[in-house]
Amino acid sequence: MKINDTHYRSVWLADDGHTVEIFDQTKLPFEIQIIQLRTMKDAATAIKEMWVRGAPLIGAVAAYGMALAMRQESNDKNLQQAYDALVTTRPTAINLKWSLDRSYRALEHIKPSLREEIAYRIANEIADEDVELCRKIGEHGLKIIQKIAATKSVDETINILTHCNAGWLATVDWGTALAPVYMAHDAGIKVHVWVDETRPRNQGGLTAFELGSHGVPHTLIADNAGGHLMQHGKVDLCIVGTDRTTARGDVCNKVGTYLKALAAKANQVPFYVALPSPTLDFSVWDGVKEIPIEQRSGEEQSHVYGLTPEGGRSWVNTAPSGTTCGNYAFDVTPAELVTGLITERGFCNATEEGLRMLFPDLCGKPSS
Protein backbone atom coordinates (compact mmCIF):
# COMPACT_ATOMS: atom_id res chain seq x y z
CA MET A 1 0.00 0.00 0.00
CA LYS A 2 1.00 3.64 -0.28
CA ILE A 3 1.88 6.32 2.26
CA ASN A 4 2.32 9.76 0.70
CA ASP A 5 2.49 8.13 -2.75
CA THR A 6 5.31 5.77 -1.70
CA HIS A 7 4.64 2.03 -1.74
CA TYR A 8 5.53 0.10 1.40
CA ARG A 9 5.21 -3.36 2.77
CA SER A 10 4.74 -3.62 6.51
CA VAL A 11 8.04 -5.53 6.91
CA TRP A 12 11.05 -5.47 4.62
CA LEU A 13 14.83 -5.86 4.56
CA ALA A 14 17.06 -2.81 4.77
CA ASP A 15 19.61 -2.03 2.07
CA ASP A 16 22.24 -4.09 3.92
CA GLY A 17 20.21 -7.24 3.16
CA HIS A 18 19.90 -8.48 6.73
CA THR A 19 18.49 -5.77 9.01
CA VAL A 20 14.69 -6.00 9.24
CA GLU A 21 12.62 -2.82 9.05
CA ILE A 22 9.07 -2.28 10.30
CA PHE A 23 6.71 0.53 11.17
CA ASP A 24 6.25 1.13 14.89
CA GLN A 25 2.48 0.66 14.89
CA THR A 26 2.18 1.94 18.45
CA LYS A 27 3.02 5.39 17.03
CA LEU A 28 0.51 5.24 14.17
CA PRO A 29 -1.57 7.02 13.03
CA PHE A 30 0.03 10.10 14.60
CA GLU A 31 3.64 9.44 13.63
CA ILE A 32 5.28 7.34 10.92
CA GLN A 33 8.36 5.84 12.54
CA ILE A 34 10.46 3.07 11.02
CA ILE A 35 12.29 0.77 13.42
CA GLN A 36 15.25 -1.45 12.57
CA LEU A 37 15.37 -4.96 14.03
CA ARG A 38 18.94 -6.23 14.28
CA THR A 39 18.62 -9.18 16.67
CA MET A 40 16.19 -11.96 17.49
CA LYS A 41 15.40 -10.17 20.75
CA ASP A 42 14.45 -7.07 18.77
CA ALA A 43 12.00 -9.15 16.73
CA ALA A 44 10.56 -10.77 19.87
CA THR A 45 10.07 -7.35 21.47
CA ALA A 46 8.42 -5.99 18.32
CA ILE A 47 5.86 -8.81 18.43
CA LYS A 48 5.25 -8.81 22.18
CA GLU A 49 4.98 -5.03 22.52
CA MET A 50 2.78 -4.78 19.41
CA TRP A 51 5.12 -2.68 17.35
CA VAL A 52 3.78 -5.13 14.79
CA ARG A 53 0.38 -6.81 15.05
CA GLY A 54 -1.96 -8.87 12.96
CA ALA A 55 -1.54 -12.63 12.64
CA PRO A 56 0.07 -12.77 9.16
CA LEU A 57 2.53 -9.96 9.91
CA ILE A 58 3.46 -11.49 13.27
CA GLY A 59 4.27 -14.73 11.46
CA ALA A 60 6.49 -12.98 8.92
CA VAL A 61 8.37 -10.99 11.56
CA ALA A 62 8.89 -14.16 13.61
CA ALA A 63 10.47 -15.84 10.57
CA TYR A 64 12.80 -12.89 10.17
CA GLY A 65 13.53 -13.19 13.88
CA MET A 66 14.78 -16.73 13.27
CA ALA A 67 17.01 -15.41 10.49
CA LEU A 68 18.41 -12.71 12.76
CA ALA A 69 19.11 -15.37 15.39
CA MET A 70 21.01 -17.50 12.86
CA ARG A 71 23.00 -14.46 11.81
CA GLN A 72 24.13 -14.01 15.42
CA GLU A 73 24.86 -17.67 16.18
CA SER A 74 23.75 -20.63 14.08
CA ASN A 75 24.40 -23.55 16.44
CA ASP A 76 21.70 -25.99 17.58
CA LYS A 77 21.37 -24.41 21.00
CA ASN A 78 20.65 -20.95 19.63
CA LEU A 79 18.23 -22.36 17.05
CA GLN A 80 16.15 -23.92 19.82
CA GLN A 81 16.42 -20.89 22.09
CA ALA A 82 15.31 -18.56 19.30
CA TYR A 83 12.31 -20.75 18.53
CA ASP A 84 11.32 -20.96 22.22
CA ALA A 85 11.66 -17.21 22.74
CA LEU A 86 9.66 -16.22 19.69
CA VAL A 87 6.85 -18.78 19.96
CA THR A 88 5.83 -17.49 23.40
CA THR A 89 5.55 -13.81 22.45
CA ARG A 90 1.83 -13.92 21.52
CA PRO A 91 -0.28 -17.00 22.37
CA THR A 92 -3.41 -16.62 20.24
CA ALA A 93 -2.39 -16.00 16.61
CA ILE A 94 -1.51 -19.37 15.04
CA ASN A 95 0.51 -17.84 12.16
CA LEU A 96 3.30 -17.22 14.65
CA LYS A 97 3.79 -20.91 15.40
CA TRP A 98 3.14 -21.89 11.78
CA SER A 99 5.99 -19.74 10.48
CA LEU A 100 8.38 -20.74 13.27
CA ASP A 101 7.66 -24.44 12.72
CA ARG A 102 8.31 -24.01 9.00
CA SER A 103 11.61 -22.28 9.65
CA TYR A 104 12.73 -24.67 12.38
CA ARG A 105 12.00 -27.78 10.31
CA ALA A 106 14.04 -26.41 7.42
CA LEU A 107 17.01 -25.51 9.63
CA GLU A 108 17.32 -28.27 12.20
CA HIS A 109 18.95 -30.90 9.97
CA ILE A 110 21.31 -28.75 7.91
CA LYS A 111 24.83 -27.52 8.62
CA PRO A 112 24.99 -24.48 10.91
CA SER A 113 27.07 -22.69 8.27
CA LEU A 114 24.08 -22.76 5.90
CA ARG A 115 21.38 -21.76 8.37
CA GLU A 116 21.57 -17.97 8.08
CA GLU A 117 21.17 -17.98 4.31
CA ILE A 118 18.30 -20.46 4.36
CA ALA A 119 16.54 -18.74 7.26
CA TYR A 120 16.48 -15.46 5.35
CA ARG A 121 15.28 -17.24 2.24
CA ILE A 122 12.38 -18.82 4.16
CA ALA A 123 11.44 -15.50 5.77
CA ASN A 124 11.43 -13.81 2.37
CA GLU A 125 9.29 -16.63 0.97
CA ILE A 126 6.77 -16.32 3.82
CA ALA A 127 6.52 -12.56 3.26
CA ASP A 128 6.12 -12.89 -0.51
CA GLU A 129 3.57 -15.69 -0.14
CA ASP A 130 1.51 -13.61 2.27
CA VAL A 131 1.27 -10.80 -0.25
CA GLU A 132 -0.02 -13.22 -2.89
CA LEU A 133 -2.45 -14.93 -0.50
CA CYS A 134 -3.95 -11.59 0.47
CA ARG A 135 -4.19 -10.47 -3.15
CA LYS A 136 -6.19 -13.59 -3.95
CA ILE A 137 -8.40 -13.06 -0.90
CA GLY A 138 -9.10 -9.60 -2.27
CA GLU A 139 -10.12 -10.99 -5.66
CA HIS A 140 -12.52 -13.53 -4.12
CA GLY A 141 -13.96 -11.02 -1.67
CA LEU A 142 -14.45 -8.54 -4.49
CA LYS A 143 -16.92 -10.94 -6.11
CA ILE A 144 -19.10 -10.80 -2.97
CA ILE A 145 -19.10 -7.01 -3.04
CA GLN A 146 -19.86 -7.01 -6.76
CA LYS A 147 -22.92 -9.21 -6.19
CA ILE A 148 -24.25 -6.76 -3.60
CA ALA A 149 -23.50 -3.85 -5.93
CA ALA A 150 -25.57 -5.55 -8.64
CA THR A 151 -28.64 -5.32 -6.40
CA LYS A 152 -28.29 -1.56 -5.94
CA SER A 153 -28.71 1.46 -8.15
CA VAL A 154 -25.63 3.10 -9.66
CA ASP A 155 -25.68 5.93 -7.12
CA GLU A 156 -26.10 3.74 -4.02
CA THR A 157 -23.18 3.08 -1.70
CA ILE A 158 -22.26 -0.29 -0.22
CA ASN A 159 -21.68 0.08 3.51
CA ILE A 160 -19.18 -2.35 5.00
CA LEU A 161 -18.50 -2.72 8.71
CA THR A 162 -15.17 -4.04 9.92
CA HIS A 163 -13.54 -4.55 13.31
CA CYS A 164 -9.92 -4.06 14.41
CA ASN A 165 -7.38 -3.67 11.61
CA ALA A 166 -7.14 -6.38 8.97
CA GLY A 167 -5.44 -4.33 6.28
CA TRP A 168 -1.90 -4.15 4.99
CA LEU A 169 -0.59 -3.14 8.41
CA ALA A 170 -1.80 -6.49 9.77
CA THR A 171 -0.26 -8.44 6.90
CA VAL A 172 2.74 -7.90 4.65
CA ASP A 173 0.61 -6.12 2.05
CA TRP A 174 -3.02 -5.79 0.86
CA GLY A 175 -4.59 -7.15 4.05
CA THR A 176 -7.30 -9.75 4.56
CA ALA A 177 -10.65 -8.09 5.34
CA LEU A 178 -9.61 -4.85 3.66
CA ALA A 179 -8.19 -6.35 0.47
CA PRO A 180 -11.68 -6.78 -1.09
CA VAL A 181 -12.53 -3.22 -0.05
CA TYR A 182 -9.45 -1.79 -1.76
CA MET A 183 -10.16 -3.76 -4.91
CA ALA A 184 -13.81 -2.73 -4.95
CA HIS A 185 -12.85 0.92 -4.56
CA ASP A 186 -10.23 0.63 -7.31
CA ALA A 187 -12.84 -1.01 -9.56
CA GLY A 188 -15.08 2.02 -9.23
CA ILE A 189 -17.64 0.50 -6.86
CA LYS A 190 -18.99 3.00 -4.35
CA VAL A 191 -18.00 1.64 -0.96
CA HIS A 192 -18.01 3.19 2.49
CA VAL A 193 -16.50 1.54 5.57
CA TRP A 194 -17.80 1.79 9.11
CA VAL A 195 -14.61 1.53 11.15
CA ASP A 196 -14.94 0.24 14.71
CA GLU A 197 -12.61 2.14 17.03
CA THR A 198 -11.60 -1.25 18.52
CA ARG A 199 -10.81 -0.50 22.11
CA PRO A 200 -8.66 -0.80 24.08
CA ARG A 201 -5.78 -0.27 21.61
CA ASN A 202 -7.81 1.65 19.04
CA GLN A 203 -6.70 -0.30 15.99
CA GLY A 204 -9.61 1.33 14.19
CA GLY A 205 -7.32 4.33 13.94
CA LEU A 206 -4.95 2.20 11.87
CA THR A 207 -7.80 1.14 9.61
CA ALA A 208 -8.88 4.76 9.17
CA PHE A 209 -5.25 5.71 8.43
CA GLU A 210 -5.04 3.03 5.74
CA LEU A 211 -8.39 3.78 4.15
CA GLY A 212 -7.66 7.49 4.11
CA SER A 213 -4.29 6.91 2.46
CA HIS A 214 -6.04 4.87 -0.24
CA GLY A 215 -8.91 7.32 -0.69
CA VAL A 216 -11.65 4.97 0.55
CA PRO A 217 -14.62 6.78 2.20
CA HIS A 218 -14.97 5.74 5.84
CA THR A 219 -16.38 6.76 9.21
CA LEU A 220 -14.83 5.93 12.58
CA ILE A 221 -17.48 4.78 15.07
CA ALA A 222 -17.66 3.63 18.68
CA ASP A 223 -17.40 -0.13 19.12
CA ASN A 224 -20.98 -0.35 20.36
CA ALA A 225 -22.51 1.53 17.41
CA GLY A 226 -22.45 -1.37 14.95
CA GLY A 227 -25.65 -3.01 16.15
CA HIS A 228 -27.53 0.28 15.95
CA LEU A 229 -26.37 0.81 12.36
CA MET A 230 -27.46 -2.70 11.42
CA GLN A 231 -30.90 -2.17 12.95
CA HIS A 232 -31.38 0.85 10.72
CA GLY A 233 -30.26 -0.84 7.51
CA LYS A 234 -26.99 1.05 7.27
CA VAL A 235 -24.71 -2.00 7.00
CA ASP A 236 -24.74 -4.19 3.87
CA LEU A 237 -22.13 -6.64 5.08
CA CYS A 238 -19.46 -7.18 7.71
CA ILE A 239 -15.95 -8.36 6.85
CA VAL A 240 -13.40 -9.09 9.58
CA GLY A 241 -10.12 -10.94 9.84
CA THR A 242 -9.11 -13.75 12.16
CA ASP A 243 -6.06 -14.79 14.15
CA ARG A 244 -7.00 -18.45 14.26
CA THR A 245 -9.73 -20.51 12.57
CA THR A 246 -10.67 -23.96 13.83
CA ALA A 247 -11.40 -27.18 11.95
CA ARG A 248 -15.14 -26.56 12.21
CA GLY A 249 -14.99 -22.88 11.21
CA ASP A 250 -14.94 -21.04 14.54
CA VAL A 251 -12.95 -17.80 14.24
CA CYS A 252 -10.86 -16.07 16.88
CA ASN A 253 -10.40 -12.36 16.31
CA LYS A 254 -9.97 -9.11 18.23
CA VAL A 255 -12.34 -8.92 21.20
CA GLY A 256 -15.70 -7.47 20.16
CA THR A 257 -15.94 -9.51 16.96
CA TYR A 258 -18.36 -11.95 18.60
CA LEU A 259 -20.77 -9.15 19.50
CA LYS A 260 -20.72 -7.86 15.91
CA ALA A 261 -21.51 -11.37 14.65
CA LEU A 262 -24.46 -11.65 17.04
CA ALA A 263 -25.82 -8.30 15.89
CA ALA A 264 -25.33 -9.26 12.25
CA LYS A 265 -27.22 -12.53 12.77
CA ALA A 266 -30.09 -10.74 14.47
CA ASN A 267 -30.39 -8.25 11.63
CA GLN A 268 -29.81 -10.61 8.66
CA VAL A 269 -26.55 -8.86 7.74
CA PRO A 270 -23.96 -11.13 6.05
CA PHE A 271 -20.92 -11.67 8.26
CA TYR A 272 -17.78 -12.76 6.40
CA VAL A 273 -14.33 -13.64 7.67
CA ALA A 274 -11.29 -13.21 5.43
CA LEU A 275 -8.28 -15.42 6.12
CA PRO A 276 -5.16 -16.85 4.52
CA SER A 277 -4.60 -20.59 4.99
CA PRO A 278 -1.73 -20.19 7.53
CA THR A 279 -4.43 -18.90 9.91
CA LEU A 280 -6.19 -22.28 9.85
CA ASP A 281 -5.59 -24.56 12.82
CA PHE A 282 -6.98 -28.01 12.10
CA SER A 283 -5.70 -29.29 15.45
CA VAL A 284 -8.43 -27.29 17.22
CA TRP A 285 -12.15 -28.10 16.98
CA ASP A 286 -14.02 -26.00 19.57
CA GLY A 287 -12.58 -22.52 19.50
CA VAL A 288 -14.33 -21.31 22.66
CA LYS A 289 -12.92 -24.15 24.74
CA GLU A 290 -9.56 -24.71 23.09
CA ILE A 291 -8.04 -21.47 21.79
CA PRO A 292 -5.88 -19.67 24.37
CA ILE A 293 -7.07 -16.08 24.79
CA GLU A 294 -4.32 -13.59 25.44
CA GLN A 295 -4.85 -11.32 28.43
CA ARG A 296 -2.79 -8.17 28.20
CA SER A 297 -1.89 -5.43 30.66
CA GLY A 298 -4.77 -3.65 32.35
CA GLU A 299 -3.09 -0.34 31.57
CA GLU A 300 -4.12 -0.79 27.94
CA GLN A 301 -7.71 -0.68 29.16
CA SER A 302 -7.34 2.15 31.67
CA HIS A 303 -5.30 4.44 29.43
CA VAL A 304 -5.88 5.97 25.99
CA TYR A 305 -3.06 7.08 23.69
CA GLY A 306 -3.60 10.21 21.63
CA LEU A 307 -2.68 13.76 20.77
CA THR A 308 -2.62 16.54 23.35
CA PRO A 309 -3.98 20.03 22.54
CA GLU A 310 -0.36 21.11 22.14
CA GLY A 311 0.23 18.48 19.45
CA GLY A 312 2.25 16.10 21.60
CA ARG A 313 1.45 12.45 22.20
CA SER A 314 0.46 11.10 25.59
CA TRP A 315 -1.22 8.25 27.47
CA VAL A 316 -4.23 9.51 29.40
CA ASN A 317 -5.76 7.61 32.31
CA THR A 318 -9.54 7.21 32.12
CA ALA A 319 -10.13 4.91 35.11
CA PRO A 320 -10.57 5.79 38.80
CA SER A 321 -7.56 5.14 40.99
CA GLY A 322 -7.39 1.56 42.20
CA THR A 323 -9.71 0.17 39.51
CA THR A 324 -8.97 -3.38 38.40
CA CYS A 325 -9.01 -3.61 34.60
CA GLY A 326 -9.56 -6.76 32.56
CA ASN A 327 -8.02 -6.83 29.11
CA TYR A 328 -9.08 -9.86 27.06
CA ALA A 329 -7.44 -9.32 23.69
CA PHE A 330 -9.55 -11.76 21.61
CA ASP A 331 -12.86 -13.57 21.51
CA VAL A 332 -14.20 -16.52 19.55
CA THR A 333 -17.11 -16.30 17.12
CA PRO A 334 -18.78 -19.72 16.68
CA ALA A 335 -19.02 -21.00 13.12
CA GLU A 336 -22.82 -20.86 13.06
CA LEU A 337 -22.65 -17.04 13.19
CA VAL A 338 -20.32 -16.81 10.19
CA THR A 339 -21.90 -16.44 6.75
CA GLY A 340 -18.76 -17.65 5.03
CA LEU A 341 -14.98 -17.70 4.88
CA ILE A 342 -13.03 -15.85 2.21
CA THR A 343 -9.68 -17.54 1.54
CA GLU A 344 -7.01 -17.47 -1.15
CA ARG A 345 -8.63 -20.55 -2.68
CA GLY A 346 -12.10 -19.04 -2.79
CA PHE A 347 -15.21 -18.86 -0.65
CA CYS A 348 -16.53 -21.64 1.59
CA ASN A 349 -19.05 -22.18 4.34
CA ALA A 350 -17.73 -21.95 7.90
CA THR A 351 -18.00 -25.71 8.41
CA GLU A 352 -15.69 -28.68 8.53
CA GLU A 353 -17.06 -29.78 5.17
CA GLY A 354 -16.51 -26.36 3.63
CA LEU A 355 -12.92 -26.17 4.80
CA ARG A 356 -12.23 -29.73 3.63
CA MET A 357 -13.54 -28.85 0.20
CA LEU A 358 -11.00 -26.03 -0.19
CA PHE A 359 -8.10 -27.45 1.81
CA PRO A 360 -8.08 -31.25 1.46
CA ASP A 361 -4.28 -31.18 1.57
CA LEU A 362 -4.17 -29.47 4.97
CA CYS A 363 -7.07 -30.74 7.04
CA GLY A 364 -6.07 -34.33 7.91
CA LYS A 365 -8.61 -36.91 9.00
CA PRO A 366 -12.32 -36.07 9.44
CA SER A 367 -13.63 -35.51 12.95
CA SER A 368 -15.91 -38.53 12.76
Disulfide bonds with the S-S distance in Angstrom:
none
